[in-house]
Amino acid sequence: MKELSLNILDIVENSVKAGASLTEILIDENEETLSLTIKDNGCGMTNEVLQTVTDPFYTTRTTRKVGLGLPLLKLECEMTGGNLTVTSKHINEFPNEHGTCVHAVFYKNHIDYTPLGDVIASITTLIQGHPDRDFLFSHKFEDKNVCLDTRELRTVLEDVPLDSFEVIKWIKEFLNEQYIT
């Protein structure tokens, strides 16, 4: 993919399909590395599925025979000298603590480093497309932290849906303001 924000969109969509009510999108960035963690409380994966999740010729989808989201992310990490780890606890084995965690590390000074891209557009797209789900977004730099938690928004907005035009517009402006200052 041309930017990591598209990988984020793809992986979080998988979290939503896995029934996650909360998905955390955590970016930790310094001068040398960008670390991306996507953690959800969805149904998780069995060990058998977990063993094949980075194989491009394996997918749980019935609409096509290949799944490229995680294999492409793994390739993008490894091309920079980084790595990808995926851990998961399936709901049948862990009924109270199930979910999946994808952790990717990229070395930013490598020529093959894929830029982060328009992460604000990806986050707002996810919220607008899944207003019934919660998302925690955090992007930490050495000198600042950009953060948005839809659970906090829900307590303030009460009965106003997260996918309303005004709320989505406010979210974009709120995130932009945090990145600029």
Solvent accessible surface area in square Angstrom, and as a share of the most:
residue,aa,sasa,rsa
1,M,82,0.37
2,K,180,0.76
3,E,46,0.21
4,L,0,0.00
5,S,0,0.00
6,L,75,0.37
7,N,1,0.00
8,I,0,0.00
9,L,42,0.21
10,D,31,0.16
11,I,8,0.04
12,V,0,0.00
13,E,47,0.21
14,N,59,0.30
15,S,5,0.03
16,V,12,0.07
17,K,138,0.59
18,A,32,0.25
19,G,49,0.47
20,A,1,0.01
21,S,63,0.41
22,L,33,0.17
23,T,2,0.01
24,E,38,0.17
25,I,0,0.00
26,L,54,0.27
27,I,3,0.01
28,D,82,0.43
29,E,27,0.12
30,N,69,0.35
31,E,147,0.66
32,E,108,0.48
33,T,25,0.15
34,L,1,0.01
35,S,22,0.14
36,L,2,0.01
37,T,23,0.13
38,I,3,0.01
39,K,99,0.42
40,D,18,0.09
41,N,57,0.29
42,G,1,0.01
43,C,52,0.31
44,G,9,0.09
45,M,36,0.16
46,T,44,0.26
47,N,87,0.45
48,E,127,0.57
49,V,34,0.19
50,L,34,0.17
51,Q,142,0.63
52,T,49,0.28
53,V,25,0.14
54,T,41,0.24
55,D,59,0.31
56,P,45,0.29
57,F,158,0.66
58,Y,74,0.28
59,T,33,0.19
60,T,102,0.59
61,R,76,0.28
62,T,139,0.81
63,T,124,0.72
64,R,114,0.42
65,K,180,0.76
66,V,48,0.28
67,G,15,0.14
68,L,79,0.40
69,G,13,0.12
70,L,20,0.10
71,P,17,0.11
72,L,54,0.27
73,L,0,0.00
74,K,68,0.29
75,L,92,0.46
76,E,15,0.07
77,C,0,0.00
78,E,88,0.40
79,M,82,0.37
80,T,4,0.02
81,G,57,0.55
82,G,9,0.09
83,N,76,0.39
84,L,21,0.11
85,T,71,0.42
86,V,25,0.14
87,T,83,0.48
88,S,19,0.12
89,K,85,0.36
90,H,31,0.14
91,I,72,0.36
92,N,123,0.63
93,E,108,0.49
94,F,81,0.34
95,P,88,0.55
96,N,141,0.72
97,E,121,0.54
98,H,47,0.21
99,G,9,0.09
100,T,19,0.11
101,C,34,0.20
102,V,7,0.04
103,H,60,0.27
104,A,0,0.00
105,V,27,0.16
106,F,0,0.00
107,Y,83,0.32
108,K,54,0.23
109,N,130,0.67
110,H,70,0.31
111,I,164,0.83
112,D,58,0.30
113,Y,45,0.17
114,T,17,0.10
115,P,78,0.49
116,L,26,0.13
117,G,39,0.38
118,D,80,0.41
119,V,6,0.04
120,I,22,0.11
121,A,41,0.32
122,S,5,0.03
123,I,1,0.01
124,T,4,0.02
125,T,70,0.41
126,L,1,0.01
127,I,1,0.00
128,Q,92,0.41
129,G,51,0.49
130,H,36,0.16
131,P,38,0.24
132,D,106,0.55
133,R,57,0.21
134,D,26,0.13
135,F,3,0.01
136,L,33,0.16
137,F,1,0.00
138,S,10,0.06
139,H,2,0.01
140,K,100,0.43
141,F,60,0.25
142,E,129,0.58
143,D,125,0.65
144,K,64,0.27
145,N,74,0.38
146,V,0,0.00
147,C,49,0.29
148,L,7,0.03
149,D,16,0.08
150,T,0,0.00
151,R,98,0.36
152,E,116,0.52
153,L,20,0.10
154,R,79,0.29
155,T,104,0.60
156,V,118,0.68
157,L,45,0.22
158,E,142,0.64
159,D,141,0.73
160,V,71,0.41
161,P,78,0.49
162,L,3,0.01
163,D,55,0.28
164,S,26,0.17
165,F,147,0.61
166,E,122,0.55
167,V,11,0.06
168,I,12,0.06
169,K,102,0.43
170,W,113,0.40
171,I,0,0.00
172,K,89,0.38
173,E,92,0.41
174,F,66,0.28
175,L,0,0.00
176,N,67,0.34
177,E,112,0.50
178,Q,37,0.16
179,Y,48,0.18
180,I,142,0.72
181,T,118,0.69
